[in-house]
Amino acid sequence: MIGQLFGNYRAVSLLGEGGMGAVYLAEHPAIGRRVAVKVLHRNLSLDQQLLARFLNEARAANAIRHPNIIEILDSGALPDGMPFLVMELLEGESLAQRIARLGRLPTRAALRFAYQTASALGAAHGKGIIHRDLKPDNMFIVPDQDVTDGERLKILDFGIAKLQEGTRGSVKTRTGALMGTPLYMSPEQCRGVREIDHRSDIYSLGIILYEMVSGRPPFVSDGFGDLVNMHLNMPVPSLRAAVPDVPAALEALIIRMLAKDPEQRFADMAAVREALKAVPGGALATAKSFPDNGTLPPAGTRVLPTPQVSAVGELSMPTGQRRHRRWGLVGALVVIVVAAVVGARAVTRSHSVTPAPPNSPASPPPPPPTIPAEPVSVTVSITSQPAGARVSNLVDGVVLGTTPLALTRRPGDLLGVRIELRGYRPQSRELAVRRDQEISFALERENPEPAHAAPRGPRHKPRPTEEEPAKL
């Protein structure tokens, strides 16, 4: 596709490729504007359901029009019918990459990104659009000096978003169809129920907020069935047990977002935003002098201007304060003298002071446990006995290769494969990948020989006797 024209933009290089399509860097030859072009794979463009999902992204993003949602600039099709989308080019890193790079995010940053996400999804829900596939890979962080702390989060991929009934081009799914990524699916998604409303996105955002703060999702398993069971039945693991410095209000907020029953979650994203603002940690603080360590003054605290230090180390004061500088120096000398006297008395009694035991409150608290960062990509090795079996995608039937085969996937992706070899029974397997692992298939013959069959030999029909007439 390099050099291919997509409307007025020419493809320059390949940015990335996934299961449904590829994304190219493209440039306008006349004005030099650079964009990202998403192209659906040629062999999938004939699938009407996948084509609807692909074009649904443009319809949903255009209907919402929010600064925290990627902008779709144009859409069209090549002469051979292959559809494409022209999107704004984002320069930065995904939230998944940020978590993998840092291990876990400061509380302040996690609250800020969660608030921006809730704002965007609230606008989507107001238009009757539910994302249904919210995950760190679909959330991109870009620099923006117009927002607090200079970073804006953009939500991508509304491909499987469900538009309200009656909307033109709405995507309908059948009962029992699992749509989304298992690590971030709500319990109602895991059950495959038909009616999924905006509170499913609240659950997914709660999973992501938990992961931003702790470094890993609350429910992790190598097996798809075990993961679904955790979403349906397991309580949320204690967040403060893993990260003790997390505010108790934040843990309570996450637990409510992750309620199994949608009725027990927040009513909407507006309520989520209000709860995020109430958490100590400053989701919407504007004072840039605060350290990004997850601690901020409580709401209503007056913030004084930070004094500027000159080259000679003297504090520069406002004009109105300079007239009191002399009396301030005298007061400082009095304080120094008093402190010296008190210190001298304390020294005389130092022999009676016993050191604090190691476990006393005076001892510094132990450092919080570190949680290993999740890998950006994992490798799944597929082998079979005998080798040479064809491996295809369980969803769309696309041939991936022959065994032995190594596939690269993102953590949390649902992998489904089918193994076929002439003369052997086909096998299939489906699982959620979280780490490098190997899948081995022991193929069975279609018509196996009996275990204790007698050796075959030449067959001789007995000759008819005179008592028995010959049979034709």
C-alpha positions as CSV (number, residue, x, y, z in Angstrom):
1,M,0.0,0.0,0.0
2,I,3.0,2.3,0.1
3,G,2.4,5.1,-2.4
4,Q,-1.3,4.3,-2.7
5,L,-3.7,7.3,-2.8
6,F,-6.5,7.3,-0.2
7,G,-8.6,10.2,-1.4
8,N,-6.2,13.2,-1.3
9,Y,-3.6,11.4,0.9
10,R,-0.7,9.2,-0.2
11,A,0.5,6.4,2.0
12,V,4.1,6.9,3.2
13,S,4.8,4.1,5.6
14,L,3.1,1.3,7.7
15,L,2.4,2.3,11.3
16,G,0.9,-1.0,12.5
17,E,-1.2,-4.0,11.6
18,G,-3.9,-6.0,13.5
19,G,-6.4,-8.7,13.0
20,M,-8.9,-6.6,11.0
21,G,-6.7,-4.2,9.1
22,A,-3.5,-2.0,8.8
23,V,-2.8,1.6,9.7
24,Y,-0.6,3.7,7.4
25,L,1.0,7.1,7.7
26,A,-0.2,9.2,4.9
27,E,0.5,12.8,3.7
28,H,-1.3,15.3,1.6
29,P,1.0,16.0,-1.4
30,A,0.0,19.7,-1.7
31,I,-0.3,21.0,1.9
32,G,1.9,18.4,3.7
33,R,-0.7,17.5,6.3
34,R,0.0,14.1,7.8
35,V,-2.8,11.7,8.8
36,A,-3.3,8.0,9.7
37,V,-5.2,5.8,7.3
38,K,-6.9,2.6,8.5
39,V,-7.5,0.0,5.9
40,L,-9.6,-3.1,6.3
41,H,-7.9,-6.4,5.2
42,R,-8.9,-7.4,1.6
43,N,-10.1,-10.8,2.6
44,L,-12.4,-9.3,5.3
45,S,-14.0,-6.6,3.2
46,L,-16.6,-9.1,1.8
47,D,-17.8,-9.9,5.3
48,Q,-20.8,-7.6,5.8
49,Q,-20.7,-7.9,9.6
50,L,-17.0,-7.0,9.8
51,L,-17.5,-4.2,7.2
52,A,-20.3,-2.8,9.4
53,R,-18.0,-2.8,12.4
54,F,-15.3,-1.1,10.4
55,L,-17.5,1.7,9.2
56,N,-19.2,2.0,12.5
57,E,-16.1,3.6,14.0
58,A,-16.5,6.6,11.6
59,R,-20.2,6.9,12.4
60,A,-19.7,6.8,16.1
61,A,-16.8,9.2,16.3
62,N,-18.5,11.6,14.0
63,A,-21.7,11.5,16.0
64,I,-19.9,12.2,19.3
65,R,-17.3,14.8,18.4
66,H,-15.4,15.1,21.7
67,P,-11.8,16.3,22.3
68,N,-11.0,13.0,24.1
69,I,-12.1,10.9,21.1
70,I,-10.0,10.4,17.9
71,E,-11.3,12.5,15.0
72,I,-12.3,10.7,11.8
73,L,-11.6,13.1,8.9
74,D,-12.8,11.1,5.9
75,S,-13.9,7.6,4.7
76,G,-14.0,5.9,1.3
77,A,-13.1,2.9,-0.7
78,L,-10.4,2.0,-3.2
79,P,-11.3,1.1,-6.8
80,D,-11.2,-2.6,-5.8
81,G,-13.8,-1.9,-3.1
82,M,-11.4,-2.0,-0.1
83,P,-12.7,0.5,2.5
84,F,-10.5,2.9,4.5
85,L,-10.8,5.6,7.1
86,V,-8.7,8.8,7.3
87,M,-8.0,9.7,11.0
88,E,-6.1,12.4,12.8
89,L,-2.5,11.4,13.4
90,L,-1.7,10.9,17.1
91,E,1.8,11.1,18.3
92,G,2.5,9.8,21.8
93,E,2.0,6.3,23.4
94,S,-0.9,4.1,24.3
95,L,-2.0,3.8,27.9
96,A,-0.9,0.1,27.8
97,Q,2.6,1.3,26.8
98,R,2.6,3.9,29.6
99,I,1.7,1.3,32.2
100,A,4.2,-1.2,30.9
101,R,6.9,1.5,30.9
102,L,6.3,2.9,34.4
103,G,4.9,-0.2,36.1
104,R,2.0,1.8,37.5
105,L,0.9,5.4,37.2
106,P,0.9,8.0,40.0
107,T,-2.5,8.5,41.5
108,R,-2.8,12.0,40.2
109,A,-2.2,10.9,36.6
110,A,-4.6,7.9,36.9
111,L,-7.4,10.1,38.2
112,R,-6.8,12.6,35.4
113,F,-6.9,10.0,32.7
114,A,-10.0,8.3,34.2
115,Y,-11.8,11.7,34.4
116,Q,-11.0,12.5,30.7
117,T,-12.2,9.0,29.7
118,A,-15.4,9.4,31.7
119,S,-16.0,12.7,30.1
120,A,-15.7,11.2,26.6
121,L,-17.8,8.2,27.3
122,G,-20.4,10.3,29.0
123,A,-20.7,12.3,25.7
124,A,-20.9,9.0,23.8
125,H,-23.6,7.6,26.1
126,G,-25.6,10.8,25.6
127,K,-25.7,10.0,21.9
128,G,-26.8,6.4,22.6
129,I,-23.4,4.9,21.8
130,I,-21.7,2.3,24.1
131,H,-18.1,1.5,23.4
132,R,-18.1,-2.1,24.7
133,D,-14.3,-2.6,24.0
134,L,-12.6,-0.1,26.3
135,K,-9.0,-1.2,27.2
136,P,-5.6,0.4,27.6
137,D,-4.7,-0.5,24.0
138,N,-7.6,1.7,22.8
139,M,-6.6,4.7,24.8
140,F,-3.8,6.9,23.5
141,I,-1.9,9.7,25.4
142,V,-0.9,12.7,23.4
143,P,0.9,15.9,24.5
144,D,-1.4,18.9,24.8
145,Q,-0.4,22.1,26.6
146,D,-4.0,23.3,26.8
147,V,-5.0,20.7,29.5
148,T,-3.8,20.2,33.1
149,D,-0.3,18.6,33.3
150,G,0.0,18.9,29.5
151,E,-1.4,15.5,28.4
152,R,-4.7,14.5,26.8
153,L,-6.1,11.0,26.5
154,K,-7.9,10.0,23.3
155,I,-10.2,7.0,23.0
156,L,-9.9,4.9,19.8
157,D,-11.7,2.1,18.0
158,F,-15.4,2.4,18.3
159,G,-15.6,-0.5,15.9
160,I,-17.9,-2.7,18.0
161,A,-19.7,0.2,19.6
162,K,-23.4,-0.4,19.7
163,L,-25.5,2.5,18.5
164,Q,-29.0,3.0,19.8
165,E,-31.8,1.1,18.1
166,G,-33.0,3.1,15.1
167,T,-29.7,4.7,14.3
168,R,-28.8,4.2,10.7
169,G,-26.0,1.7,10.3
170,S,-26.3,0.4,13.9
171,V,-24.5,-2.8,14.6
172,K,-26.7,-5.6,16.0
173,T,-25.3,-8.6,17.7
174,R,-27.0,-11.9,18.5
175,T,-27.6,-13.2,22.0
176,G,-24.7,-15.1,23.3
177,A,-22.0,-13.3,21.2
178,L,-19.0,-12.2,23.2
179,M,-17.8,-8.8,22.1
180,G,-14.8,-7.1,23.7
181,T,-11.5,-8.1,25.4
182,P,-11.9,-10.7,28.2
183,L,-9.7,-8.8,30.7
184,Y,-12.0,-5.7,30.6
185,M,-15.4,-7.2,29.8
186,S,-18.3,-6.6,32.2
187,P,-20.2,-9.5,33.8
188,E,-23.1,-8.9,31.5
189,Q,-20.8,-9.1,28.5
190,C,-19.4,-12.4,29.8
191,R,-22.9,-13.8,30.0
192,G,-23.6,-12.7,26.4
193,V,-26.9,-11.0,27.2
194,R,-28.5,-8.9,24.5
195,E,-29.3,-5.8,26.5
196,I,-26.0,-4.1,27.4
197,D,-26.2,-0.5,28.5
198,H,-23.8,2.3,29.3
199,R,-23.0,0.8,32.7
200,S,-20.9,-1.9,31.0
201,D,-18.4,0.9,30.0
202,I,-18.4,2.0,33.7
203,Y,-17.2,-1.5,34.7
204,S,-14.5,-1.5,32.0
205,L,-13.2,1.9,33.1
206,G,-13.1,0.6,36.7
207,I,-10.9,-2.3,35.6
208,I,-8.6,0.1,33.8
209,L,-8.4,2.5,36.7
210,Y,-7.5,-0.4,39.0
211,E,-4.7,-1.4,36.5
212,M,-3.4,2.2,36.2
213,V,-3.0,2.5,40.0
214,S,-1.7,-1.0,40.7
215,G,0.1,-2.0,37.5
216,R,-2.2,-5.0,36.7
217,P,-5.9,-5.7,36.2
218,P,-7.8,-7.1,39.2
219,F,-8.7,-10.4,37.4
220,V,-5.9,-12.3,35.5
221,S,-6.0,-15.8,34.3
222,D,-4.5,-17.9,31.4
223,G,-7.9,-19.6,30.8
224,F,-10.8,-17.8,29.2
225,G,-13.4,-19.7,31.3
226,D,-11.6,-18.9,34.6
227,L,-11.4,-15.2,33.6
228,V,-15.2,-15.2,32.9
229,N,-15.8,-16.8,36.3
230,M,-13.8,-14.1,38.0
231,H,-15.8,-11.3,36.4
232,L,-19.1,-13.1,37.3
233,N,-18.3,-14.3,40.9
234,M,-15.0,-13.3,42.4
235,P,-14.8,-10.2,44.6
236,V,-12.4,-7.4,43.7
237,P,-8.9,-8.0,45.2
238,S,-7.8,-5.5,47.8
239,L,-6.2,-2.6,46.0
240,R,-4.6,-1.1,49.2
241,A,-3.1,-4.4,50.1
242,A,-1.0,-4.2,47.0
243,V,-0.5,-0.4,47.0
244,P,-0.9,1.0,50.5
245,D,-0.6,4.7,49.6
246,V,-3.8,4.6,47.5
247,P,-6.5,6.7,49.1
248,A,-9.3,4.7,50.7
249,A,-11.9,6.8,48.7
250,L,-10.3,5.7,45.4
251,E,-10.5,2.0,46.4
252,A,-14.2,2.5,47.4
253,L,-14.9,4.2,44.1
254,I,-13.3,1.3,42.1
255,I,-15.2,-1.3,44.1
256,R,-18.5,0.4,43.2
257,M,-17.6,0.7,39.5
258,L,-16.8,-3.1,39.6
259,A,-20.1,-4.2,41.1
260,K,-21.4,-7.4,39.5
261,D,-24.9,-6.0,39.4
262,P,-25.1,-3.0,37.0
263,E,-27.8,-1.5,39.4
264,Q,-25.2,-1.2,42.1
265,R,-22.7,0.8,40.0
266,F,-22.8,4.5,39.4
267,A,-25.8,5.7,37.5
268,D,-23.8,7.3,34.7
269,M,-20.5,8.8,33.8
270,A,-21.4,12.2,35.3
271,A,-21.6,10.5,38.7
272,V,-18.3,8.8,38.0
273,R,-16.7,12.2,37.3
274,E,-18.0,13.7,40.5
275,A,-16.7,10.8,42.5
276,L,-13.3,11.1,40.8
277,K,-13.1,14.8,41.7
278,A,-13.8,14.0,45.4
279,V,-10.9,11.6,45.7
280,P,-7.8,13.1,47.4
281,G,-5.2,13.1,44.6
282,G,-6.3,16.0,42.4
283,A,-8.0,14.8,39.2
284,L,-8.7,18.4,38.2
285,A,-6.1,20.4,40.0
286,T,-4.7,23.3,38.0
287,A,-1.8,24.4,40.2
288,K,1.3,23.0,38.5
289,S,3.5,23.4,41.6
290,F,2.0,20.3,43.1
291,P,4.2,17.2,42.9
292,D,3.0,14.4,40.7
293,N,3.2,11.8,43.5
294,G,-0.5,11.2,44.1
295,T,-0.8,13.7,47.0
296,L,-2.6,17.1,46.8
297,P,-4.0,19.4,49.4
298,P,-7.7,18.7,50.3
299,A,-10.4,20.6,48.5
300,G,-10.8,24.2,49.6
301,T,-7.2,24.6,50.8
302,R,-5.7,28.0,49.9
303,V,-2.5,27.7,47.8
304,L,0.1,30.5,48.4
305,P,2.4,31.6,45.7
306,T,5.8,29.9,45.7
307,P,8.6,32.4,46.5
308,Q,11.2,32.8,43.8
309,V,14.8,32.3,44.8
310,S,17.4,34.7,43.3
311,A,20.9,33.9,42.3
312,V,22.3,34.8,45.7
313,G,19.8,32.7,47.6
314,E,17.6,35.6,48.9
315,L,13.9,35.3,48.8
316,S,12.3,37.9,46.6
317,M,9.1,39.3,48.3
318,P,6.2,41.4,47.0
319,T,6.6,45.1,47.5
320,G,3.9,45.1,50.2
321,Q,5.9,42.7,52.3
322,R,9.3,44.4,52.1
323,R,8.5,47.0,54.8
324,H,8.0,44.3,57.3
325,R,11.3,42.6,56.4
326,R,13.3,44.2,59.2
327,W,10.9,43.1,61.9
328,G,10.7,39.7,60.2
329,L,14.5,39.3,60.7
330,V,14.3,40.3,64.3
331,G,11.5,37.7,64.9
332,A,13.7,35.1,63.2
333,L,16.6,35.8,65.6
334,V,14.3,35.4,68.6
335,V,13.1,32.1,67.3
336,I,16.7,30.9,66.8
337,V,17.6,31.8,70.4
338,V,14.6,30.1,71.8
339,A,15.3,27.0,69.7
340,A,18.9,26.9,71.0
341,V,17.8,27.0,74.6
342,V,15.2,24.3,74.2
343,G,17.8,22.2,72.3
344,A,20.3,22.6,75.1
345,R,17.8,21.4,77.7
346,A,17.0,18.4,75.5
347,V,20.7,17.5,75.3
348,T,21.0,17.3,79.1
349,R,18.2,14.8,79.2
350,S,19.4,12.7,76.2
351,H,20.7,9.9,78.5
352,S,17.2,9.1,79.6
353,V,15.7,8.9,76.2
354,T,15.4,5.3,74.9
355,P,15.5,4.8,71.1
356,A,12.2,3.8,69.5
357,P,11.8,0.2,68.8
358,P,12.1,-0.9,65.2
359,N,8.3,-1.4,64.8
360,S,7.3,1.9,66.5
361,P,5.5,4.6,64.6
362,A,8.8,6.6,64.4
363,S,10.2,4.0,62.1
364,P,9.7,4.6,58.4
365,P,7.0,2.5,56.8
366,P,8.2,-0.4,54.6
367,P,8.2,0.4,50.9
368,P,5.1,-0.8,49.0
369,P,5.4,-4.1,47.2
370,T,6.3,-3.7,43.5
371,I,4.1,-5.3,41.0
372,P,5.7,-6.5,37.8
373,A,4.7,-4.7,34.7
374,E,2.7,-6.5,32.0
375,P,4.5,-7.1,28.7
376,V,3.7,-5.1,25.7
377,S,3.4,-8.2,23.5
378,V,3.6,-11.9,24.0
379,T,4.5,-14.9,21.8
380,V,2.3,-17.9,21.5
381,S,4.0,-21.0,20.1
382,I,1.7,-23.5,18.4
383,T,3.0,-27.1,17.9
384,S,1.3,-30.3,16.8
385,Q,2.2,-34.0,16.7
386,P,2.6,-34.7,13.8
387,A,3.8,-31.3,12.6
388,G,2.8,-29.6,9.4
389,A,-0.9,-29.0,10.4
390,R,-2.6,-25.9,9.1
391,V,-3.5,-23.2,11.7
392,S,-6.4,-20.9,11.0
393,N,-8.3,-18.2,12.9
394,L,-11.3,-19.7,14.7
395,V,-13.4,-16.5,14.1
396,D,-12.9,-15.7,10.4
397,G,-11.1,-18.8,9.1
398,V,-8.0,-16.9,8.0
399,V,-5.0,-19.2,7.6
400,L,-2.2,-18.2,9.9
401,G,0.4,-20.8,8.9
402,T,1.5,-24.3,9.6
403,T,2.9,-25.9,12.7
404,P,5.3,-25.3,14.3
405,L,4.1,-21.6,14.3
406,A,4.9,-18.6,16.5
407,L,2.2,-15.8,16.8
408,T,2.7,-12.4,18.4
409,R,-0.3,-11.0,20.3
410,R,-1.1,-8.3,22.8
411,P,-1.6,-9.3,26.5
412,G,-5.3,-9.9,27.1
413,D,-6.2,-10.7,23.5
414,L,-8.5,-13.6,22.9
415,L,-6.8,-16.2,20.7
416,G,-8.9,-18.9,19.0
417,V,-7.2,-21.3,16.5
418,R,-8.2,-24.4,14.6
419,I,-5.7,-27.1,13.7
420,E,-6.3,-29.3,10.6
421,L,-4.2,-32.0,8.9
422,R,-5.4,-34.4,6.3
423,G,-6.2,-37.8,7.8
424,Y,-6.5,-36.4,11.3
425,R,-9.4,-35.0,13.3
426,P,-9.4,-31.2,13.4
427,Q,-9.1,-29.6,16.8
428,S,-9.7,-26.0,18.1
429,R,-8.8,-24.1,21.2
430,E,-9.6,-20.7,22.6
431,L,-7.9,-18.8,25.4
432,A,-6.9,-15.3,26.7
433,V,-3.1,-14.8,26.4
434,R,-1.2,-13.0,29.1
435,R,2.3,-14.3,28.8
436,D,4.6,-16.2,26.5
437,Q,3.3,-19.7,26.3
438,E,3.1,-22.9,24.1
439,I,0.0,-24.6,22.9
440,S,0.5,-28.3,21.9
441,F,-2.0,-30.4,19.9
442,A,-1.8,-34.2,19.8
443,L,-3.7,-35.0,16.7
444,E,-5.8,-38.2,16.4
445,R,-6.4,-40.1,13.2
446,E,-9.9,-40.0,11.8
447,N,-10.2,-43.9,11.4
448,P,-7.7,-45.4,13.8
449,E,-6.8,-49.1,13.6
450,P,-8.2,-51.3,16.4
451,A,-5.6,-51.7,19.1
452,H,-5.6,-55.6,19.0
453,A,-6.7,-56.2,15.4
454,A,-5.6,-59.5,13.9
455,P,-3.1,-59.2,11.1
456,R,-4.7,-59.0,7.7
457,G,-4.1,-61.9,5.4
458,P,-5.4,-63.2,2.1
459,R,-9.1,-64.1,2.2
460,H,-10.1,-67.5,0.7
461,K,-13.7,-68.3,0.2
462,P,-14.6,-71.9,1.1
463,R,-15.6,-74.1,-1.7
464,P,-19.2,-75.1,-1.8
465,T,-19.9,-78.7,-0.8
466,E,-22.3,-81.1,-2.3
467,E,-24.6,-80.7,0.7
468,E,-24.7,-76.8,0.3
469,P,-25.6,-75.3,-3.1
470,A,-23.3,-72.7,-4.5
471,K,-24.4,-69.1,-3.9
472,L,-24.4,-66.6,-6.7
